Amino acid sequence: MTADVSVVVPTFRRPALVVEAVRSALSQAEDGVRVEVLVLDDSPEGSAREPILVLGDARVRYVKRDVPTGGNPATVRNEGWPLTTGRYLHFLDDDDRAAPGAYRALMQALDTHPDRGVAFGRVAPFGDDAGVLARQTAYFEDAARRARVAERLGSRRWMVANMLFRPTVLVNSACLIRRELLPRVGGYDTRLPLVEDVDFYLRAIRRAGAVFLDRVVLEYRTGAPSLMHNERDASKAVSAYRLIHERYRREWGAAEHTALKLAARTVLRWL
């Protein structure tokens, strides 16, 4: 039977955490959602093989990649999604957890809005470092506020303006995307060492729109080693955003890019 949601989970040397991530996805079946999970192991030794196989769940498929990417989850995700069958795709990072009821709620949002390609919701950070947790909680509360404003304004360009010119309103694991949108978007950009998820969903939302769901859909781990929070290289981030902006101007025109920049610095700044 075809899955409702296919969950693609790249993993690298996080055997215990990836099991938590997979279990959070499988638990969505309690709401009647048909789920399949594809775990793609990017470690040369296959660190996740044993803990994933021990789960003994036919809905979970484990694949050890032949040639590790050395830390490029965009490549792994692009390889993974064509191996799945679901109507919707969830690209779940191996240290995050889908919140209870998230898939049912996100699916219903997209079913209610057939003209939109992406659904995403609020993020609830968790972790042991109180200082990091407080900062992340404040960040995601502000992100949700700005996403609500963009949703009320009604145009996909308001959401895009937030993502281009202000801190992103979403993260990779907080989104559900229609399967048919992937070939149109072209997958994740493997050239980007950071913020490849922002770029991917920005392109998807500009093409097909988004619906923001004002409820928690993701439990987001803070304090764990990650490219974004513990090893972030500012120059790489700047280079990645430069590529994002260059492509946007090329695809949608310099006039629109400039107009969105003006909107982000005036209207959106005060909303």
C-alpha positions as CSV (number, residue, x, y, z in Angstrom):
1,M,0.0,0.0,0.0
2,T,1.4,3.4,-1.0
3,A,2.4,5.6,1.9
4,D,0.9,8.9,2.8
5,V,4.2,10.3,4.0
6,S,7.7,9.1,3.0
7,V,10.3,10.1,5.6
8,V,13.9,10.5,4.3
9,V,16.5,10.5,7.1
10,P,20.1,11.0,6.3
11,T,22.3,10.0,9.2
12,F,26.0,10.2,10.2
13,R,27.3,8.6,13.4
14,R,24.2,9.3,15.5
15,P,22.9,5.7,16.1
16,A,20.9,6.5,19.3
17,L,19.5,9.8,18.0
18,V,18.5,8.4,14.6
19,V,16.4,5.7,16.3
20,E,14.6,8.5,18.2
21,A,13.9,10.3,15.0
22,V,12.6,7.2,13.2
23,R,10.4,6.2,16.1
24,S,8.9,9.7,16.1
25,A,8.0,9.3,12.5
26,L,6.6,5.8,12.9
27,S,4.4,7.0,15.8
28,Q,2.5,9.2,13.4
29,A,0.6,6.0,12.3
30,E,-1.3,6.4,15.6
31,D,-3.3,9.1,13.8
32,G,-4.0,6.8,10.8
33,V,-1.2,8.1,8.6
34,R,0.6,5.5,6.5
35,V,4.3,6.1,6.9
36,E,7.4,4.7,5.3
37,V,10.9,5.6,6.5
38,L,14.1,5.5,4.5
39,V,17.3,5.8,6.6
40,L,20.4,6.6,4.5
41,D,23.6,6.0,6.4
42,D,26.4,8.4,5.2
43,S,29.0,6.9,7.6
44,P,31.7,4.6,6.1
45,E,31.2,2.0,8.9
46,G,27.4,2.0,8.7
47,S,27.0,3.2,12.3
48,A,23.2,3.1,12.1
49,R,22.8,-0.4,10.6
50,E,22.4,-2.4,13.8
51,P,20.1,0.0,15.8
52,I,17.8,0.5,12.8
53,L,17.6,-3.2,11.9
54,V,16.9,-4.0,15.6
55,L,13.7,-2.0,15.3
56,G,12.4,-4.9,13.2
57,D,9.8,-2.7,11.5
58,A,8.9,-3.5,7.9
59,R,8.0,0.2,7.3
60,V,11.7,1.1,7.8
61,R,14.3,0.6,5.1
62,Y,18.0,1.0,5.8
63,V,20.5,1.9,3.0
64,K,24.2,2.3,3.6
65,R,25.6,4.6,1.0
66,D,28.6,3.3,-1.0
67,V,30.6,6.5,-1.0
68,P,30.2,8.9,2.0
69,T,29.7,12.5,1.1
70,G,31.8,13.8,3.9
71,G,29.0,16.0,5.3
72,N,26.6,16.9,2.4
73,P,23.1,16.0,3.5
74,A,21.7,17.6,0.3
75,T,23.3,14.9,-1.8
76,V,21.9,12.2,0.5
77,R,18.3,13.6,0.4
78,N,18.4,13.9,-3.3
79,E,19.4,10.3,-3.6
80,G,16.8,9.2,-1.1
81,W,13.4,10.6,-2.1
82,P,13.2,8.8,-5.6
83,L,13.4,5.5,-3.7
84,T,10.2,6.3,-1.8
85,T,6.5,6.1,-2.7
86,G,4.5,8.6,-0.5
87,R,2.2,11.4,-1.7
88,Y,4.1,13.7,0.7
89,L,7.7,13.8,1.7
90,H,9.3,14.7,5.0
91,F,13.0,15.3,5.1
92,L,13.8,14.6,8.8
93,D,17.2,15.3,10.3
94,D,18.6,12.5,12.4
95,D,18.7,14.5,15.6
96,D,15.1,15.9,15.4
97,R,11.7,14.4,16.2
98,A,8.4,14.8,14.5
99,A,5.9,16.1,17.1
100,P,2.9,13.9,17.9
101,G,0.1,14.4,15.4
102,A,2.4,16.5,13.1
103,Y,1.9,14.5,9.9
104,R,-1.9,14.3,10.1
105,A,-2.1,18.1,10.7
106,L,0.3,18.9,7.9
107,M,-1.4,16.6,5.5
108,Q,-4.8,18.1,6.3
109,A,-3.4,21.6,5.7
110,L,-2.2,20.6,2.3
111,D,-5.4,18.8,1.5
112,T,-7.3,21.9,2.4
113,H,-5.1,24.0,0.2
114,P,-4.5,22.0,-3.0
115,D,-2.9,25.1,-4.6
116,R,0.0,25.1,-2.1
117,G,3.0,22.9,-2.2
118,V,4.6,23.1,1.2
119,A,3.1,23.0,4.8
120,F,5.2,23.8,7.8
121,G,4.5,24.6,11.5
122,R,6.0,25.8,14.7
123,V,9.3,24.4,16.1
124,A,9.7,23.4,19.8
125,P,13.4,23.3,20.7
126,F,14.7,21.0,23.5
127,G,18.0,20.3,25.1
128,D,20.1,20.3,28.3
129,D,22.0,23.7,27.8
130,A,19.6,26.2,29.4
131,G,21.3,29.2,27.7
132,V,21.2,27.7,24.2
133,L,17.6,26.5,24.8
134,A,16.5,30.0,25.8
135,R,18.0,31.6,22.7
136,Q,16.6,29.0,20.4
137,T,13.1,29.2,22.0
138,A,13.1,33.0,21.5
139,Y,14.3,32.6,17.9
140,F,11.6,30.1,17.0
141,E,8.9,32.1,18.8
142,D,9.8,35.1,16.6
143,A,10.0,32.9,13.5
144,A,6.4,31.7,14.2
145,R,5.2,35.2,14.7
146,R,6.7,36.3,11.3
147,A,5.3,33.2,9.6
148,R,1.8,34.1,10.9
149,V,2.1,37.6,9.5
150,A,3.2,36.3,6.1
151,E,0.4,33.8,6.1
152,R,-2.2,36.6,6.9
153,L,-0.8,38.7,4.1
154,G,-1.8,35.9,1.7
155,S,1.0,36.0,-0.9
156,R,3.8,33.5,-1.2
157,R,6.1,36.5,-1.9
158,W,5.7,37.7,1.7
159,M,7.0,34.3,2.9
160,V,9.8,34.4,0.4
161,A,10.8,37.9,1.5
162,N,11.1,36.7,5.1
163,M,13.4,33.8,4.0
164,L,15.6,35.9,1.7
165,F,16.1,39.0,3.8
166,R,15.3,38.0,7.4
167,P,16.2,35.0,9.6
168,T,14.5,32.0,8.2
169,V,11.0,31.2,9.4
170,L,11.5,27.4,9.0
171,V,14.0,24.6,9.3
172,N,14.3,21.5,7.2
173,S,12.5,19.0,9.5
174,A,9.5,21.3,10.1
175,C,8.2,21.0,6.5
176,L,6.0,18.6,4.5
177,I,6.2,18.9,0.7
178,R,4.1,17.4,-2.1
179,R,6.0,14.7,-4.0
180,E,5.1,16.1,-7.5
181,L,6.9,19.4,-6.5
182,L,10.3,17.8,-6.2
183,P,11.1,17.4,-9.9
184,R,9.9,21.0,-10.5
185,V,12.1,22.4,-7.8
186,G,15.1,20.3,-8.7
187,G,16.0,19.0,-5.3
188,Y,18.5,20.4,-2.8
189,D,21.4,22.3,-4.1
190,T,24.5,20.2,-3.4
191,R,26.8,23.2,-3.8
192,L,25.6,24.8,-0.6
193,P,27.6,23.7,2.5
194,L,25.0,25.4,4.8
195,V,21.4,26.6,4.7
196,E,20.6,24.2,1.8
197,D,17.2,23.6,3.4
198,V,16.4,27.4,3.4
199,D,17.3,27.5,-0.3
200,F,15.3,24.4,-1.1
201,Y,12.1,25.4,0.6
202,L,12.4,29.0,-0.6
203,R,12.4,27.8,-4.2
204,A,9.5,25.4,-3.5
205,I,7.4,28.1,-1.8
206,R,8.1,30.6,-4.5
207,R,6.9,28.1,-7.1
208,A,3.9,26.6,-5.3
209,G,3.2,28.5,-2.1
210,A,3.0,27.4,1.5
211,V,0.6,27.1,4.3
212,F,1.8,27.8,7.9
213,L,0.3,25.7,10.6
214,D,0.2,27.5,13.9
215,R,1.0,24.4,16.0
216,V,4.1,22.6,17.0
217,V,5.1,20.0,14.3
218,L,8.8,19.5,15.3
219,E,10.9,18.9,18.4
220,Y,14.2,20.4,17.5
221,R,17.3,19.3,19.4
222,T,19.7,22.0,20.6
223,G,23.2,21.6,21.9
224,A,24.1,18.6,19.8
225,P,27.0,18.9,17.3
226,S,25.6,20.2,14.0
227,L,26.9,22.2,11.1
228,M,24.5,25.1,11.8
229,H,25.0,25.6,15.5
230,N,28.4,24.3,16.5
231,E,30.7,24.5,13.5
232,R,29.2,27.3,11.6
233,D,31.6,29.1,9.3
234,A,30.3,32.6,8.8
235,S,32.1,32.9,5.4
236,K,30.4,29.8,4.1
237,A,27.0,31.0,5.2
238,V,27.6,34.3,3.4
239,S,28.7,32.5,0.3
240,A,25.7,30.3,0.4
241,Y,23.3,33.2,0.7
242,R,25.1,34.9,-2.2
243,L,24.3,32.0,-4.4
244,I,20.7,31.9,-3.2
245,H,20.2,35.6,-4.1
246,E,22.0,35.3,-7.4
247,R,19.7,32.4,-8.5
248,Y,16.6,34.3,-7.3
249,R,17.4,37.3,-9.4
250,R,18.1,35.1,-12.4
251,E,14.9,33.1,-12.1
252,W,12.5,35.7,-10.9
253,G,14.1,39.0,-12.0
254,A,16.0,41.8,-10.4
255,A,12.9,43.9,-10.0
256,E,11.1,41.4,-7.9
257,H,14.2,40.8,-5.8
258,T,14.6,44.5,-5.1
259,A,10.9,44.9,-4.3
260,L,11.1,42.0,-1.8
261,K,14.2,43.5,-0.2
262,L,12.4,46.8,0.2
263,A,9.3,45.1,1.7
264,A,11.4,43.2,4.2
265,R,13.2,46.4,5.3
266,T,10.0,48.4,5.7
267,V,6.6,46.7,5.9
268,L,7.8,43.3,7.3
269,R,10.1,45.0,9.8
270,W,7.2,46.6,11.6
271,L,4.7,43.7,11.5
